[in-house]
Amino acid sequence: MIRRNLAGLVLALTLAAPAAGFAASDKPNEPELWRSYKGVSWDAAEGGKEDAASHQAPIAGLHFAKDGKAFVSVPRWISPAVPATLNRLSTEDTSGPAALTAFPSAKWNVTGGAPTQTLRNVLGFYVDNTNNWLWALDMGFVAGEAEAPEGGQKIVIFDLATGEPVRTIVLDGVADRKGSFLNDLAVDEQARVAYISDSGFRSAPDNKTGIIVYDFNNDSARRVLNQDPSVQIKKDVRVTSHGEAVWEGQPILIGINGIALSKDGGTLYWTVTTGDALHAVSTEKLKDASIAAADLSASVKTIARLDFGTDGIMVADDGAVLITDVAHNGITRVDPATGATRLTVAGEGVFWPDTVTRGEGNSGYFTSSNANNHFAGTVKPGGELSNIWRFPLSAK
């Protein structure tokens, strides 16, 4: 297990202060507990027996294909022995352990194979329903490794119909094998351009943060806003979860984390976990290699001030940015036009709202990975719950 001195790898710890822009009288709605699993299982032959290492295998990422299939990531932050880091989730089962099947195969999910031909540690991924692809972002390192092996940091694009790789993009040239933490990605499905957040957790306190822009059509990757203030940590921020300081005396230093595109693909939004704002920039400027770094930095806008830390974000059909709010155990909604914020969904049973995504109809879903307690080592064998919550995406 990773020691606590690597706790900076944990995702999305938050501040204790209430979110700006909503009054105490604005009561958030309770999310629906859509699925609750006691641990995880990869062995259907065992009749859904809970994996003995479930307490080291939190479900963090979640996305749905257009046919309703659910995919989840189980990062190898805590244990390199997690059987598969990218998986199909059977949503037919509503009790017992989460029934997972390695995607696209068990062979692709081994840690001992060639780094460019296996998925070593996936947190962020994206289901591209326009092209029927899945973009898997591999952080490269697994628990216990000080450095990602050459070729380990990458994107692998899979065909959802066949499971075959469409393309593998090694990111070593635009990421640091010791200091990077390739956290999440947003994809413009029409333009086939991916935007990747590098939180730089492993290089704290001077995090090697940045955004990586990958153009599929040109097969080119560039690093932009490298250690820019808009993607970098704020060292005076202290974070809490469920009203309590997490690892008192050991500040969590997490850079750019959640990342999402506007519906027209023209604006990229992001938040910094150890930060206090929602930022945005024109994607045209991000894609323009002729723009000087200082000019690109100057074009970044602060959309809203946030009095809470964050993890995943998404953009709703009406343009609102939905942000997982760990301090208040739910989802805060931001109007980009005004910067107004409102806690719309929250529940005391939510522990660490992680990835937020769209599902069927007008429903949003989010995982609660309990990441802070996993990294603190307080989730004991037999005590892990993998919860997925559902809420309406409308503004009401």
ABEGO torsion letter per residue (X at the ends): XBBAAAAAABBGBBBABBBBGBBAABBBBBBBBABBBBEBBABAAAGGBBBAAAAABBBABBBBBAAGBBBBBBBBAABAABABABBBBBAABABEBBBBBBOABAAAABAABBAAABBABBABBBBBAAAGBBBBBBAGBBBGBABBBBGABBBBBBBAAAGBBABBBBAAAABBAAABBBABBBBBAAAGBBBBBBAGAAAOABBBBEBBBBBAAAGBBBBBGBGBAAABBBAABBBBBGGBBBGBGBBBBBBBBBBBBBAAGABBBBBBABBABBBBBBAAAAABAABBAAAAAAABBBABBBABBBBBBBBBAAGBBBBBBAAAGBBBBBBAAAGBBBBABBBAABBGBBBBBBBBEABBBBBBAGAAAAAAGABBBGABBBBBBBBBABAX
